[in-house]
Amino acid sequence: MIPTTQYVELHCHSNYSFYQGASFIQEILARAVELGYHALAITDQDNLCGAMEFAQAARSLGIQPIIGAEVTLAGGHHMTLLAETRQGYSNLCKLISFTRMDTDRKRPELDHNFIVDHTQGLIFLSGCPNGEIPSLAQQGRMSEARDMAEKYIRWFGSENVYLELEQNLVYGDTTRNRRLAQIARSLGIGIVATNNVHYHVMERHQLQDCLVSIRHRKSLEESHRERRANSQFYMKSSKQMIGLFLDYPEAITNTLIIADRCASFDLTRNLDYKLPESLVPDGLTQESYLRHLCEQSAIRRYGFVDNRVKARLDEEFRLIRRHNLTGFLLIYHDIIQLAREVAIDLGLTDKGIPIEENPPGRGRGSSVAMLVGYLIGLSHIDPLEFGLSLERFLPDDDMASVPDIDLDFPRNIRSQVIKRVHEKYGWEHAALTGMISTYKLRGAVKDLGLALGLPMDQVDRLAKRAEPRHASSLSTEMEAMPEFRGMTNAPIWSDLVRLSKELDGFPKYLAQHPGGMVIGSESLIDLVPVQPSAIEGRYIMHWDKNSIEDAGFVKIDFLSLGALSQMQEACYLIESRTGHRPDLSRVDFNDQNVYDMICQADTIGIFQVESAAQMQTTPRIRPRNLFDMAHQVAAVRPGVGVNDGVSQYIRRRNKVEPVIFEHPSEHRALARTHGVILFQDQVNQVAIDVAGFSPLEADQLRRAYGRRNNLDLLQAYSEKFKEGAAKRGIDEETAKRIFAKFSGHYMFPESHAFAFGVTAYQAAWLKLYYPLEFFVAIFNQQPMGFYNLETLKEDARRHGIQVLKIDMNLSWEKCIPEDGALRLGFLNVRKVGPTTARAIIESRNNNGLFTSVADFMKRSGLHKQALDNLADAGAFDSITHDRRALRWEIGLLYNPIKSQIPLSLPTEQDMIGLDPPSDWETMQREYMAVDLHTNGHIMANLRKRLGKSILTSKDIVGLDHGTKVTVAGLIIRRQQPLGKSVYVTLEDEYGHISMILWPRIYQKLREVFKEPLVIADGYISRREGTMNVVVTYASVMPPIQVALNPRSTF
Amino acid sequence: MVKNARKKSGTSNIRPLNKPLAIAVRYRDDGSPTTLKLRDRWVDVESLTDMWKIEDEWWRKQPIARSYYQCIVDKGIIVTVFQDLHTRNWYMQRM
């Protein structure tokens, strides 16, 4: 029998070769283990997106990972490069980075001139048939092929150049290999066999065909030339490869030699990442400077440094020293200073205001627990006042990785901060974290549907109506839809179902992480390839947050939070009106009026507590202080809900059921949350207290839940947990029950919940005391939050704020306060952009108010669609309320750009007697022009056609538990936490109706609840201060047909 | 008017080019041919100079899967044959 380790695959694409590779790294590695490989190279196309994931996973399986890439050269040819040394890896990162620096970002190509200085430590393989040398050889241009090979020998050295022989049983392979071997012999260089692997098993070739078709936006029928000839590009055994290369045994042997040469470089260990050092004033060390900054700020904040502050700072500095984080915190300080400069430039703060009084951003996550963070402006929470524990952020133990500090900024500050960080450190030293966009159900259906040549109208309907779930659930989704029921076994459709399952989770492209940035002391492109982002001036690295964490990079998150933009604008508007800017950090955090409002679920537009699920729980949790707010925002998280934690927490909090611990050792971690895990930190603490994990091990356990393909890892942790618990006298069953409380779903860290709870409270405070500015700001900051403008308008009305329509002489660019009401701005109108809006205002400022539609058209120069939309939005109602006549007049007056110069001719003679639009038509057109109807609600229009048995949101307020009702309205929210019951919010002209659909009912009615307007039967459910309609049946309300026939009723 | 000398175009005039011809083949366990029946006589395959595979149209009712062999027979004549991997039938593509 041939030993299985006689061959190593050195040319293998994972699915990080976007739209080419058809297998996950884990699948490739699992197959490599089956085939007995001791080493394996992954050579993805022009990227190293999967390199760290591959290296980590391969090491854990005992396989030597070889890091390489297939690089596209100018002209479209390919070459295969393998990193032999750390220097070679660095050169590989640089060459890949260069492929996108001077060319189209989406079509990477490497200029040959870059190669010559970046060959050290790299092994060159001549590449696939599309390589420069192989393609010349294939064409029989032997002399040119030899010259080309000599060029690469000069660049890389003869011992580092191998001509790559591929035998995929494609016509031409045999001849090309013979010629390449001949050239290699004549030049005294090596040959090496590879299989140009694109999938781990042969069966995956169909998906690979589809990926190629998708890449070229063609169907399979149309992509014959682009697709591969056969299914031979799978990972083969040594025996198979030896059989294919019987004439070239040294090509097989050389795979082992090359693998050996690459063995010394280990990506999981050899990166030597360092943060840059901050400049500190002469005479101070990094630590003494940081301490100085904190003490100065403490004096400003507290008036003096008392023993309590000093003791906390001493403790934090001891831990900062222990974890070597001084430089890390100073870098954050530098960044927050950059943000402050941005805020000053934007007029959002003043140089005279200390940073801690008006920080440009605010921290989230566990870092909020640090007094140092609070004092240098990283956070808005005083950890001393709220007794926040340092344990999760700065444990008195080794840390698995450097801690995350996430910074939230208003949108306008954030975009500028990212730009300034790039400018300050240079793109080689500062880049944004990558994020891999992956296939889910809708994308898989659309792309595979196109490839398979299915009717696109059906494909679009399926993609649109299917729940946004995993692509692997397509079969279930199709069975749930009447139109597609029974088609899962039909020809081609069955291929769609099968291939969607395979495609589920496949990487689509490298995107930008919402805000993570890495700064390095040495050039980042020595560590990982970096490429320009779609947004000019930004650069993205090829690794996602998991790879970055594995590499030990420090990721700084600059996140944009719409709520901060909203609050910032609201404070500005308040200052404009009253002359006094509220200091949100010093509002009364015990104001019971604010908590009353939150407890009544009057939370639309309020950060973190406005979702349907949050509105269901605020009346039950009834937060009365900031600690409760932290619990409130943390409770409605997938990681809590997955184990029925939310209900359990509420029942225990309200003393409906006793607090029970599985074991007394849980008490320390869970007592404050009634024995329920609400926070990430509690997972760590339980692991420490119950199973004796070290803080480092506990943190690794918690992180293990967030990793992909983690089943084996979690199983190992489960065993370790049970063993540790047993040593503490806890029996296996109890340990299992405790371990089962952990989940991979997202939960907040405690201090993060606290930070968000405070922000939620501040937003609620603004809504209660300054509703006008609150609503103006949220209108202007759209899109943000959970609700559309129509729902926000209705909520504003309930808070006494009237929303006024656009007016050509009263509106401004954005919404503004106007005599206690909210005046919509020109930007609210579709097809009116900032330039157009500014032109209207400038003309009005310079030449006075508009006197007629003709005057407006002449002076603004707007295009017809914008004019029609303005008319539909009511912008000219001050002239006439007959919007149909207005549009007729616009039609008469309108002269397209570049046409003849318009004459100011009268139009009266051409006006005809048109019926004015009905209320319904006016409303419809307003919705289309500005997404809301200022003079009422769609349900008010429809109500007259509804029978009297259909109740309003007002009618059901006082009804008893169990009362049967029929209600109707517009669906404004639909939420299905973790596939359990579905929460739907209906809106009518009087308010909202919260509805619950049990899973079985929802399964029957899900198509109905995809329509905008429904009529629902059900019964009233009252529980712990909440009221819902539990739906038993529902039907679609066809409003338009009804509106067109005034005599019809439901 | 000059009369059009060419035949009328139409689907009835379309004929496949280079249409494979069915052929009898004896072959080894690994699928490679050893003897071909050419013009009613069996000739030995002296050597195989190339082999390749094509697989396509797997989404259709009749997918394509073929193994091609370039054979040398009769001291230098090159014959290309293939086996249809679905029907197991052999065809001659070129001689």
Interface residues (C-beta under 8 A of the other chain):
Chain A: L169 V170 Y171 G172 D173 T174 T175 H205 Q206 D209 L220 H224 R227 A229 N230 S231 Q232 L452 G453 P491 I492 D495
Chain B: T49 D50 M51 W52 K53 I54 E55 D56 W58 W59 K61 Y68
